[in-house]
Amino acid sequence: MIIVHGTDESFVGDVVTHLSACGHAAVGVNADAHLFSEVCAYKARAVVGIVGVREHATEADCQDAVDRLVSASCAPTSPRVVLVTPGPIDGPHIEALKQSGAPYVVMSSAGIRGLAPPAYLQGSRIWLSRELLEPHLAVVTEAALLATLAVAVSDETSTGLELTPARSSWRQALELTGARVTSVPNWVARAAYALGAPALYMANDGVRTRLGCEPVAEALGALPADVSAAA
């Protein structure tokens, strides 16, 4: 049995569903559950602690997750612990896990973007700045994170590992949701964003995204005629 723990109940449910589809017996537990007791009750061979995938997480949140996992690792079944963290791979909480003596796997979720569910974006027009197609701006999708999690809990996976999910371009990530992506100059994507259309562009302080269901008709009417044919 694999126990999955985290404050985002929706994502915990997605992880359990994915692991079950991969042939693993998995169960999600409440965010306030005592992990050591849950491991003993389920005779778990692995326990997954998820921090800040779809929400903000502080270093204190990450350290709390590590403390829970280290405690759970002392259960009679000696489960492998898997920490999914958005924090830097050399952060204090990672060092604490490494020094704890627990059998561990660390997974980085840095760079993940919580895209809207496929049904929400299916067929929508998304204006994507060409600047976001640069390789160094590739993102980790939830699908890639789930796939790597299935590897992390495998019986054949060694301990003491740091796993990084594969990254995808913004275009690939959006097209996987069923959206129709039009890549345009940054200023065009910014104009579409300003007019309320689903768009992504590069600002001085980072990537600005709007992936809602706002009507795009007004934006389409305001943009250059040849932009709609860009790809």
Residue pairs with C-beta under 8 A, 6 or more apart in sequence:
1 25
1 26
1 27
1 42
1 43
1 44
1 45
2 19
2 24
2 25
2 26
2 27
2 44
2 45
2 46
2 47
2 48
2 153
3 26
3 27
3 28
3 29
3 35
3 38
3 39
3 42
3 44
3 46
3 47
3 48
3 72
3 79
4 12
4 15
4 16
4 19
4 26
4 27
4 28
4 29
4 47
4 48
4 50
5 12
5 28
5 29
5 31
5 33
5 35
5 38
5 47
5 48
5 49
5 50
5 68
6 12
6 15
6 31
6 48
6 49
6 50
6 51
6 53
6 84
7 31
7 51
7 55
8 50
8 53
8 54
8 55
9 28
9 31
10 54
11 50
11 53
11 54
11 142
12 28
12 50
13 28
14 142
14 146
15 26
15 28
15 48
15 50
15 146
15 149
16 26
16 27
16 28
18 146
18 149
18 150
19 26
19 149
19 150
19 153
20 26
22 150
24 150
24 153
26 153
27 42
29 35
29 38
35 47
35 49
35 68
35 69
35 71
35 72
36 71
36 72
36 74
36 75
38 44
38 47
38 72
39 47
39 72
39 75
39 77
39 79
40 75
40 76
40 77
43 77
44 75
44 77
44 79
45 77
45 79
45 80
45 155
46 79
46 80
46 81
46 82
46 153
47 69
47 72
47 73
47 79
47 80
47 81
47 82
48 81
48 82
48 84
48 149
48 152
48 153
49 65
49 66
49 68
49 69
49 81
49 82
49 83
49 84
50 65
50 84
51 57
51 61
51 62
51 65
51 83
51 84
51 85
51 86
51 87
52 61
52 62
52 85
52 86
52 87
52 109
53 84
53 86
53 109
53 112
53 114
53 142
53 145
54 114
57 85
57 86
57 87
59 87
59 91
59 92
59 93
62 85
62 87
62 91
62 93
63 92
63 93
63 96
65 83
65 85
65 93
66 83
66 93
66 94
66 96
66 97
66 100
69 81
69 83
69 97
69 102
69 104
70 81
70 96
70 97
70 100
70 102
72 79
72 81
73 79
73 80
73 81
73 100
73 102
73 103
73 104
74 102
78 103
79 103
80 103
80 104
80 105
80 153
80 157
80 159
81 97
81 102
81 103
81 104
81 105
82 104
82 105
82 106
82 107
82 149
82 152
82 153
83 94
83 97
83 104
83 105
83 106
83 107
84 107
84 109
84 145
84 149
85 91
85 93
85 94
85 106
85 107
85 108
85 109
86 108
86 109
86 110
86 112
87 93
87 94
87 110
88 94
88 110
89 106
89 108
89 110
89 162
94 106
97 104
97 106
98 104
98 160
103 159
103 160
104 159
104 160
105 152
105 157
105 159
105 160
105 161
105 162
105 163
106 161
106 162
106 163
107 145
107 148
107 149
107 152
107 162
107 163
107 164
107 165
108 140
108 162
108 163
108 164
108 165
109 140
109 145
109 165
110 140
111 138
111 139
111 140
111 167
112 139
112 140
112 141
112 142
112 145
112 165
113 139
113 140
113 141
113 173
113 209
114 142
115 121
115 141
115 142
115 173
115 174
115 177
115 211
116 177
116 211
116 212
117 177
118 176
118 177
118 178
120 177
120 213
121 174
121 177
121 178
121 179
121 198
121 211
122 177
122 178
122 179
123 178
123 179
123 180
124 179
124 180
124 198
124 213
124 216
125 179
125 180
125 182
125 197
125 198
125 216
125 220
126 174
126 179
126 180
126 181
126 182
126 198
126 199
126 200
126 211
127 182
127 184
127 188
127 189
127 192
127 193
127 197
127 198
127 199
127 200
127 201
127 219
128 170
128 171
128 174
128 181
128 182
128 183
128 184
128 189
128 199
128 200
129 183
129 184
129 185
129 186
129 188
129 189
129 190
129 199
129 200
129 201
129 202
130 183
130 184
130 185
130 186
131 137
131 186
131 201
131 202
132 169
132 170
132 200
132 201
132 202
132 207
133 169
133 170
133 171
133 183
135 169
137 169
137 170
137 207
138 167
138 168
138 169
138 170
139 167
139 168
139 169
139 170
139 173
140 165
140 166
140 167
140 168
141 165
141 168
141 173
141 176
143 176
144 165
144 166
144 167
144 168
145 165
147 165
147 166
148 163
148 164
148 165
148 166
151 157
151 163
152 161
152 163
168 176
170 200
171 181
171 183
174 181
175 181
179 198
182 227
182 228
182 230
182 231
183 230
183 231
184 192
184 227
184 230
186 201
186 202
188 223
188 224
188 227
189 199
189 200
189 201
190 199
190 201
190 203
190 208
191 219
191 222
191 223
192 198
192 199
192 216
192 219
192 223
193 199
193 200
193 201
193 208
193 210
195 218
195 219
195 222
196 210
196 214
196 215
196 218
196 219
197 210
197 214
197 215
197 216
197 218
197 219
197 220
198 210
198 211
198 212
198 213
198 214
198 216
199 209
199 210
199 219
200 207
200 208
200 209
200 210
200 211
201 207
201 208
202 208
220 228
